[in-house]
Amino acid sequence: MPISSSTTDAPRFMASTWHKRTPSLRQPLSWLAYKLMYKGQQEKRMGKVPVLSGSLSHTFMVPRALVSLVLLPILIRHFTPYLPSFILFFPAPLLPVLLFTFAYNLIGITILLLINRLCDTYGFFDGAVKRDVIPDAKLNETMLGVVLLTVLRPVVGTMMLWNDWETKGAASGWDLTQWGWWAMGLPFRLLICSVVMDFWFYVSHRSMHEIPWLWKFHKVVRFAVSLSLPTRELTDNSLFSASHGEASLPTMSAFGDWEHNFLDSFVIPGLTLITYKVDFGTWWFSALYTLFNESASHSGVRVLWRAPIGGWVLSLLGMDQCTEDHELHHRLGWRKSFNYGKQTRIWDTIFGTKGERLETKEEYLQL
């Protein structure tokens, strides 16, 4: 059955009306979604596609990551003596877990607000078609997925790495020389961590598309497919074809079954840390940059904006990922797709699943 780009063709239970009114605080998940969503007017932008420098990503992320990495251990050292004694025997570093999870979510909110401002300034890819929104029937489930993602990731990393970081003395206060040596190797460690994480994500993502019994856990995420090609046909269940609305959420990345979100939030980060054991500080930077890039790549903002970790270097090899790459994975792919990577296009290049860019070809760029 061909997909129609009209909202009236969507099943009634996939209608999206929640964003047309301000939810009450008595509906906390709806209220959170409303506060974080893009509320600007969507219009088709003409002309060449702007190029955002990687320095924007770094000047935004580095101060937040570094300040939290230095400040939170000070708070932990200060408050630990005042904790009830039973907490000190807790098998996990409870106070670091709580503080870094809180910081991760707070920084995540600032990322979403930045991306909303950029969407307001630059518009969206495929701008003639309205962006997709979460349907009423799936709103609470989706926002619970957001909570799962933004809680499990920092919890896993902190539980696995904090004690070693504290033992080495970093959490107790390195001098400038020690911090300098650590910082010199940080870009290289971040690139390796990104490539390793991308491998595990590529394997799981492509498997969910191509292995029939795994597809059922991933096809809900395909709700985010843009319907700019109304004559394209779905060869699988079209229950979750997208309905177009008047708002967009980078949190569409969490629109999926709990099995999918658990894999994304717990299993892949855990496998990454087992495969490539990094120190807590490197993991903290990597986790925040990953969150940054995921939010940007699901926003559809009409700019050439490369993934900040290794983006310029990988672009020389044609293996960088930009905002349009994952946008096209959703818009033009379905059961069989392309651009399965999350941080790079290294594995898509190696395994022959790299898709061609449309609006960010060099001749269309505002250089």
Protein Blocks (a to p, Z undefined) as FASTA:
>chain_A
ZZdfbfklpcfklpcfklmpccdfklmmlmmmmmmpcfbdcdddedjdddddfklmmmmm
mmmmmmmmmmmmmmmmmmmmmpcfklmmpcbdfklmmmmmmmmmmmmmmmmmmmmmmmmm
nopehklbccddddfklmmmmmmmmmmmmmmmmmmmmmmmmmmmmmnommnopafklmmm
mmmmmmmmmmmmmmmmmmmmmmmmmmmmmmmklmmmmmmmmmmpcckblmbccfbdfklg
ccddfbdcfklmmgccfklmmmmmmmmmmmmmmmmccdfklmmmmmmmmmmmmmmmmnop
acddddfehklmmmmnopaccfklmmmmmmmgcfbcchkbfkbcklmmmnopaccdfklg
fklpcZZ
